[in-house]
Structure formats: C-alpha cells, structure tokens
Amino acid sequence: MRWVSDITYIPTDEGWLYLTTVLDLADRKVIGWALSDSLKAVDTSVAAWRMALKNRAVQGQLLFHSDQGVQYACTEFQTQLKGLPVIQSMTGPPVRSKRQLLG
C-alpha cells in the first residue's frame, strides 16, 4: 500500500484556504481530504489522515509519503501513525508537485 499527501494553497478573496488530500496510489483515488482556513496540523494533515483511515483500512505495510512540511513532521501527526504498520517517507525540501513522486 502506498498513500501520498500534500497541502494545496488556494487563494480566495477573503484570504487563503488550504486543501489537504490523501491519495491512494493503487487506484489514484482521494481517500481523505480536509479544507481549512488554518495550517494547523489538526485542521490539515490530521483531519485528512483520519478521513483516509475511515475510508480505507490499512491492510499490511503502508508507505505514507509527503513533503517535510511541519504538518506531517509534528507530534500531532506522528501520534496518528503510532501503532499502525506505517512507514513514513518524506521528500527532501517540500515539493510543489506530486509529479516528482509519480514520475
């Protein structure tokens, strides 16, 4: 199993919104997402991760890939991974596109 996640910044007339998605690379479906006006991990990576777990059970080893953004490296997110068969993979500096991972 391989999942990837990223946060997209969306400009609006009232400021920024942040769309966090979790994509299953097996079928390229979005299995978790969160839309927030905050970049706090609980509103972005954690919320999208929790939705992904509700929509798709982790069966066997899971490789979870993201950039090195604080939302994925922080304690709030790391706590979500504990007790699950998850290997967290991070790129070098944050990337602008998943195309670098997908090829």
Residue pairs with C-beta under 8 A, 6 or more apart in sequence:
1 24
1 26
1 58
1 59
1 60
1 61
1 62
1 63
2 24
2 25
2 26
2 62
2 63
2 65
3 22
3 23
3 24
3 25
3 31
3 52
3 62
3 63
3 64
3 65
4 22
4 23
4 25
4 64
4 65
4 66
4 98
4 101
5 20
5 21
5 22
5 23
5 32
5 45
5 48
5 49
5 64
5 65
5 66
5 72
6 20
6 21
6 66
6 67
6 98
7 18
7 19
7 20
7 39
7 44
7 45
7 69
7 71
8 18
8 19
8 20
8 21
9 16
9 17
9 18
10 16
10 17
10 18
10 19
15 37
16 37
17 35
17 36
17 37
18 35
18 36
18 37
18 38
18 39
18 43
18 44
19 33
19 34
19 35
20 33
20 34
20 35
20 36
20 44
20 45
20 47
20 48
20 71
21 30
21 32
21 33
21 48
22 30
22 31
22 32
22 33
22 48
22 49
22 51
22 52
23 29
23 30
23 31
23 98
24 31
24 52
24 56
25 102
31 51
31 52
31 55
31 56
32 48
32 49
32 50
32 51
32 52
32 53
32 54
32 55
33 48
33 51
34 43
34 44
34 45
34 47
34 48
34 51
36 43
36 44
36 47
38 44
39 71
40 71
41 70
41 71
41 72
41 74
41 76
41 77
42 76
44 71
45 66
45 69
45 71
45 72
45 77
46 71
46 76
46 77
46 80
49 77
49 80
50 80
58 84
58 85
58 86
60 85
61 85
61 86
61 87
62 84
62 85
62 86
62 87
63 86
63 87
63 89
64 81
64 86
64 87
64 88
64 89
65 88
65 89
65 90
65 91
65 101
66 72
66 88
66 89
66 90
66 91
67 90
67 91
67 93
67 94
67 95
68 90
68 91
68 92
68 93
68 94
69 94
71 77
72 88
72 90
73 90
78 88
81 88
91 100
91 101
95 101
